[in-house]
Amino acid sequence: MKKPIRILGIAGSLRKNSYNRSALRAAQGLVPEDAILDIFELDGMTLFSEDNEREPPAKVVEIKRRIREADAILIVTPEYNYSIPGVLKNAIDWASRPYGDNVWADKPAAIMGASIGKLGTARAQYHLRQVFVFLNVHPLNHPEVMIGNVKGPVGHAFASMAGQVAGHPRMFVIRDLNQQVRPATMMTTKMTVKSEDYVELLGGVVQAATGDAIVDCIAEGILPKDQLNELCMIIMVWLDPRCATHAELDKKDLYRTNYEATKLAISRAMKGEPTADELIANRKSVQHYALEGVFED
Ligand SMILES: Cc1cc2nc3c(=O)[nH]c(=O)nc-3n(C[C@H](O)[C@H](O)[C@H](O)COP(=O)(O)O)c2cc1C
């Protein structure tokens, strides 16, 4: 069997609930089958001094060994005062010394970062790229992964990619965290959303039913497993606004109807139904409900 590609991931934050540490852990679940992403935690690394660079502490010996053994590096960094945090720079400096023993040299590296700021660590990432020039690291140019505040340019770019329109949220169907269904499915509502209760139903029971139906379509061969990355779907949901506040709302029934409708719609779409012949055959027997009573029989 081919040896897997070993990636060493380092987050530039020591914060317990760090977004960057979370993003790095999330990346672990996303690496391809022929790669392994190991994490090196920077906690407890002493501050660099040139006086000690020839007798580094155990933590530094360890990071240097892990970098040497890695085929590639993934740095996930916050932005501190428009640059990379001291803890990350400290680790970078340690592993670049003593002169002649720069273990970063020639390593391919990917960079990403999460920030509560509007630019999603863009400035820190460019500083890191500058540092990589001297270290002779080979950073990937694309993709640039900048996870930022939704109110900033990153958020706006994402929203325009998703084409958000007030009152008609467009969401990628997920079944749980990190469980976005495939094919990637954008779901939105034909009705204008006017209340939180409505959002809760749409993003809750209806989304759950839609997600379950899509996965069952895969399991039952209605959606071809080998084409999931080539397909994408847009599901328009009609959910009566009165549902949101109706005292007798039956969530089980709401789930069932959305589940069955989604499955039926996907199954018919995949078979190219209705066919032209079916439409012609039904021309007289099927009529839009709005025409009921409009024309005499
Ligand atoms: C010292 C310091 C400086 C910061 N400077 C910036 C900054 O320049 N740009 C930015 O977007 N966020 C800045 N922040 C906010 C960070 O984005 C935020 O604290 C983030 O949660 C840090 O990443 P973490 O969650 O992985 O620890 C700064 C935070 C600290 C503590």
The ligand as a MOL file (V3000), in Angstrom:
LIG
                    3D

  0  0  0     0  0            999 V3000
M  V30 BEGIN CTAB
M  V30 COUNTS 31 33 0 0 0
M  V30 BEGIN ATOM
M  V30 1 C -3.6960 40.5390 20.9880 0
M  V30 2 C -4.8250 40.3840 20.0180 0
M  V30 3 C -4.7990 41.0630 18.8280 0
M  V30 4 C -5.8070 40.9010 17.8980 0
M  V30 5 N -5.7060 41.5090 16.6820 0
M  V30 6 C -6.5770 41.2110 15.7090 0
M  V30 7 C -6.3630 41.6820 14.3830 0
M  V30 8 O -5.4220 42.3800 14.0710 0
M  V30 9 N -7.2590 41.3190 13.4340 0
M  V30 10 C -8.3200 40.5090 13.7230 0
M  V30 11 O -9.0890 40.1810 12.8070 0
M  V30 12 N -8.5600 40.0540 14.9680 0
M  V30 13 C -7.7060 40.3750 15.9570 0
M  V30 14 N -7.8930 39.8790 17.2230 0
M  V30 15 C -9.1100 39.1250 17.5280 0
M  V30 16 C -8.9520 37.6610 17.1300 0
M  V30 17 O -9.4460 37.5030 15.8200 0
M  V30 18 C -9.7890 36.7840 18.0660 0
M  V30 19 O -9.3210 36.9370 19.3930 0
M  V30 20 C -9.7580 35.3250 17.6410 0
M  V30 21 O -10.7580 34.6390 18.3460 0
M  V30 22 C -8.4070 34.6940 17.9210 0
M  V30 23 O -8.3330 33.3950 17.3800 0
M  V30 24 P -8.6240 32.0650 18.2550 0
M  V30 25 O -10.1140 32.0100 18.4410 0
M  V30 26 O -8.1410 30.9490 17.3910 0
M  V30 27 O -7.8800 32.1760 19.5490 0
M  V30 28 C -6.8900 40.0610 18.1920 0
M  V30 29 C -6.9230 39.3740 19.4000 0
M  V30 30 C -5.9120 39.5300 20.3100 0
M  V30 31 C -5.9440 38.7420 21.5930 0
M  V30 END ATOM
M  V30 BEGIN BOND
M  V30 1 1 1 2
M  V30 2 1 2 3
M  V30 3 2 2 30
M  V30 4 2 3 4
M  V30 5 1 4 5
M  V30 6 1 4 28
M  V30 7 2 5 6
M  V30 8 1 6 7
M  V30 9 1 6 13
M  V30 10 2 7 8
M  V30 11 1 7 9
M  V30 12 1 9 10
M  V30 13 2 10 11
M  V30 14 1 10 12
M  V30 15 2 12 13
M  V30 16 1 13 14
M  V30 17 1 14 15
M  V30 18 1 14 28
M  V30 19 1 15 16
M  V30 20 1 16 17
M  V30 21 1 16 18
M  V30 22 1 18 19
M  V30 23 1 18 20
M  V30 24 1 20 21
M  V30 25 1 20 22
M  V30 26 1 22 23
M  V30 27 1 23 24
M  V30 28 2 24 25
M  V30 29 1 24 26
M  V30 30 1 24 27
M  V30 31 2 28 29
M  V30 32 1 29 30
M  V30 33 1 30 31
M  V30 END BOND
M  V30 END CTAB
M  END
